[in-house]
Amino acid sequence: MPAITLRLFGFGPKASGYDTETKSIPEGATIRGVWESLRSSANEDELLARIDQRNVFFLVNGRLIHGAETRRTVLQEGDTVTFMVLAIGG
């Protein structure tokens, strides 16, 4: 099973905070599949379980992945996958 670095920005108790972990994924996993797996395993009171995916940026190795491309982007060993809550304002 490939291992990726998973980074979640803005999903913790502080909007500016982030979590990083190494996660094993199945061969052929896509960025959308990882997202759906994370959401389904989150507690219903967590932002991760409630947020609309249109309010989340999907990145692989710093490259923004858009729309249907999230279903086609197969992750590889060593990839860094980032899910970042879209924030407006400062």
Secondary structure, DSSP 8 states (H G I E B T S, - for coil): --EEEEEEES-SSSTT-EEEEEEE--TT-BHHHHHHHHHHHS-TTSHHHHS-GGGEEEEETTEEE-TTHHHH-B--TT-EEEEEE-----
